Amino acid sequence: MAAERMFRVQRQELLLGELRRHGAVRVSAFARELDVSELTIRRDIDALARRNLVTKVHGGATLPGPVDRTARPRQAPQRFTVGMVVPSLDFYWPPIVGGARAAAAALGVNLQLRGSSYDPDEDRRQIGRLIEAGQVQGLLLAPSLEGGRAPEMIDWIGRLPVPTILVERQPERWTATARQLECVRSDHALGMEMAVHHLHRQGHRRIALLLSKGSPTSAYLAQGWRVACADVGICDAMVIRESVALDTPGHREIIRGVLAECERSRITALIVHSDPDAMSVAQFCAEHGLSIPGDLALVSYDDEVAHLAEPSLTAVRPPKAHVGRVAVEMMVSRLLDGERRPSQRVLLSPELIVRHSSVAHVPVR
């Protein structure tokens, strides 16, 4: 019994650690990680919720809001219904949704969630369904803004009959419509600057960036990369635009080519977006006798699963749960104050989590 109780305590500490890192935990994913049943994790969440250490949400848990840290309050009376449309209910987005749900519960907001698929037509369909139902007073949206259809999408969103806040999105160009749209997003450019300066402090002077194809984040990362390389005097910085996650067709040959180019260019450190791509590179290096960080230092961008790699990967962690929380808070403020409040564009700073993949001494070449 004592051993069982000790294991339960350790498991709950691991769960709390995961929440502090990511802001939200999914029961199914955490159960697989610990190799226990989903029922076991649900019981752990129930136990922690009774102590006001976590907030239970559908399918998992989030960190409690400020109101949860004292005695459990009565649930706030619902004042608004807000729709939320995100491009995925899987990688990257669950912590954002978890943060939004926690803030919604604290502020008396009924959050209606819809999943889309990085497709403008599907975005419009899901948004249209929420509007046509006539129940939402505001919308939190993460539409696809890639390609030539972005101005059309921004104009359409700007003419919706309810207030809208973009989440992890921002119009690229100024227009009369875009000027009125509010947004909250991670400052990805700043996160990239953190990564470059960290590697520079470790002694690296030849650094490359492996930038994932087709990601809305890529433009911000490239912006931060240019600024940081100029700051530290890296004039011949190499950017490779490829996706190399394990499910990418031909990923091994792509990685082989990337590492060959790094060797030719005497690259000693590589920043990779995102975690699945970075883990794929790390696995390939291990299979071919390349030491991390001895032969090549690695930094990942996202920190979804970077801690599970071998070695564990230094990573930039966007403040995903806080993005969701702030989006809901901004929406409530807009609904309460209306046009009296000026429109806002909020950037939240990422965090650099230093692990084993980047900390060894590297001689300057």
Secondary structure, DSSP 8 states (H G I E B T S, - for coil): -HHHHHHHHHHHHHHHHHHHHHSEEEHHHHHHHHT--HHHHHHHHHHHHHTTSSEEETTEEE---GGGSSS--------EEEEEEES-SSTTHHHHHHHHHHHHHHHTEEEEEEE--S-HHHHHHHHHHHHHHT--SEEEE-----GGGHHHHHHHHHTSSS-EEEES---SS--HHHHH-EEEEE-HHHHHHHHHHHHHHTT---EEEEE-TT-TTHHHHHHHHHHHHHHHT--S-EEEE----TTSTTHHHHHHHHHHHHHHTT--EEEEESHHHHHHHHHHHHHTT--TTTT-EEEEES-SSGGGSSS--EEEE--HHHHHHHHHHHHHHHHHHGGGS---EEEE--EEE--GGG-S-----
